Amino acid sequence: MLYFRIFVMTKKQILHAIEHAYEYHVEQMEKVTLLVEGNKVKNPTPRMKNECDFGKWLYGDASRIKRLLGLQFYKDMELIHEFWHIEYEKIYDLYYRDDEDGLLTKIFGNRRRLSEEEREEVQEYYQALSRATDDLLDALSASKRRILALKEYIFKNID
């Protein structure tokens, strides 16, 4: 898996990181969909917002990204990303709450059987997560457009 680079230097590298973030969250949503459909998922998505690839990049190079995208735009994207992980954690907790250390989950994709009531809860959380995914993907697309609109010299002067 390709990881985001912290302290991205060029316009091309930032665009690549944004594209990777987009692909990464599509992939993570596919994993969640498989889980909700009753399939085992190896290496579930990290629960914490700063542990996923996108979060490592977003928070690891925050001051630079804020200057390039604008503070308000950055904060909006950060809130959407945080909400995504909050909703995801609700689903994760229902399926994996008995596996505290996560080792069995990572190796075998083990998960709990859910009651009917829990399955209904998961569906509600899944719908919210789907909407958050759409919002996050829209924000990433807008980020890419913003970066594309910037002149190359701006990236040399942003450090």
C-alpha positions in Angstrom: 0.0 0.0 0.0 1.2 3.5 -0.8 1.4 5.8 2.2 1.1 9.5 2.2 4.3 11.5 2.5 4.5 14.0 5.3 5.9 17.4 4.4 4.9 17.1 0.8 7.1 19.5 -1.3 5.7 19.8 -4.8 2.3 20.4 -6.4 2.6 17.0 -8.1 3.2 15.3 -4.7 0.3 17.1 -3.1 -2.0 16.1 -6.0 -0.8 12.5 -5.7 -1.6 12.5 -2.0 -5.1 13.9 -2.6 -5.7 11.3 -5.3 -4.4 8.6 -2.9 -6.7 9.9 -0.1 -9.7 9.6 -2.5 -8.8 6.0 -3.5 -8.0 5.1 0.1 -11.4 6.2 1.4 -13.2 4.5 -1.5 -11.3 1.3 -0.6 -12.1 1.7 3.1 -15.8 2.2 2.3 -15.7 -1.0 0.2 -14.3 -2.8 3.3 -17.1 -1.5 5.5 -19.7 -2.5 2.9 -18.3 -6.1 2.9 -18.4 -6.1 6.7 -22.0 -4.9 6.8 -23.0 -7.5 4.2 -21.7 -10.2 6.5 -18.2 -10.9 5.1 -15.0 -11.2 7.0 -12.6 -8.2 6.5 -8.9 -8.6 7.1 -7.1 -5.5 8.3 -10.2 -3.4 9.1 -9.9 0.4 8.7 -8.1 2.1 11.5 -10.6 3.5 14.0 -8.8 6.7 14.9 -8.8 9.6 12.4 -5.1 10.2 12.7 -4.2 6.5 12.2 -5.5 6.1 8.6 -3.3 7.0 5.7 -5.3 10.2 4.9 -5.3 11.3 8.6 -1.5 10.8 8.8 -1.1 13.1 5.9 -3.8 15.6 6.8 -2.6 16.1 10.4 1.1 15.4 9.8 1.5 18.3 7.4 -1.4 20.4 8.7 0.1 23.9 8.6 1.2 23.6 5.0 -2.1 22.1 3.9 -4.0 24.9 5.7 -2.0 27.5 3.9 -2.5 25.9 0.5 -6.2 25.1 0.8 -7.3 27.8 3.1 -8.0 27.5 6.8 -11.8 27.2 6.5 -11.6 24.7 3.7 -9.1 22.6 5.8 -11.3 22.8 8.9 -14.4 21.6 6.9 -12.5 18.7 5.4 -11.1 17.9 8.9 -14.6 17.8 10.4 -15.9 15.6 7.6 -13.0 13.2 8.1 -13.5 13.2 11.9 -17.3 12.5 11.4 -16.4 9.7 9.1 -14.3 8.0 11.8 -16.9 8.6 14.5 -19.5 6.8 12.4 -17.1 4.1 11.4 -16.1 3.5 15.0 -19.8 2.8 15.9 -19.9 0.1 13.3 -16.5 -1.2 14.3 -17.4 -1.4 18.0 -20.5 -3.4 17.2 -18.6 -6.0 15.2 -15.3 -6.1 17.1 -15.9 -4.9 20.7 -14.9 -8.3 22.2 -11.5 -8.2 20.5 -9.8 -5.6 22.6 -6.3 -5.9 21.3 -7.4 -6.3 17.7 -4.8 -9.0 16.9 -7.4 -11.7 15.9 -9.2 -9.2 13.9 -6.2 -8.2 11.9 -5.1 -11.8 11.3 -8.4 -13.6 10.7 -10.9 -10.9 10.2 -13.0 -12.3 13.1 -16.1 -10.4 14.1 -19.1 -10.9 16.3 -22.5 -12.1 15.2 -25.0 -9.3 15.6 -28.5 -9.4 17.0 -31.3 -8.1 14.8 -31.4 -4.8 16.8 -27.6 -4.4 16.3 -27.9 -5.1 12.6 -30.5 -2.3 12.4 -28.1 0.0 14.3 -25.4 -0.9 11.8 -27.6 0.0 8.9 -28.2 3.5 10.4 -24.5 4.0 11.0 -23.7 2.7 7.6 -26.1 5.2 5.9 -24.4 8.1 7.8 -21.0 6.7 6.9 -22.0 6.6 3.2 -23.1 10.2 3.3 -19.9 11.2 5.1 -17.9 9.3 2.4 -19.7 11.2 -0.3 -19.0 14.5 1.5 -15.3 13.5 2.0 -14.9 12.5 -1.6 -16.4 15.8 -2.7 -14.1 17.7 -0.4 -11.1 15.8 -1.8 -12.2 16.5 -5.4 -12.5 20.2 -4.5 -9.1 20.1 -2.9 -7.6 18.7 -6.0 -9.2 21.5 -8.1 -7.9 24.1 -5.6 -4.3 22.7 -5.9 -4.5 22.5 -9.7 -5.5 26.2 -9.8 -2.4 27.3 -7.8 0.8 28.4 -9.6 3.9 26.2 -9.1 5.9 29.0 -7.5 3.4 29.1 -4.5 4.6 25.6 -3.5 8.2 26.8 -3.3 7.2 29.7 -1.0 4.9 27.9 1.3 7.5 26.3 3.6 
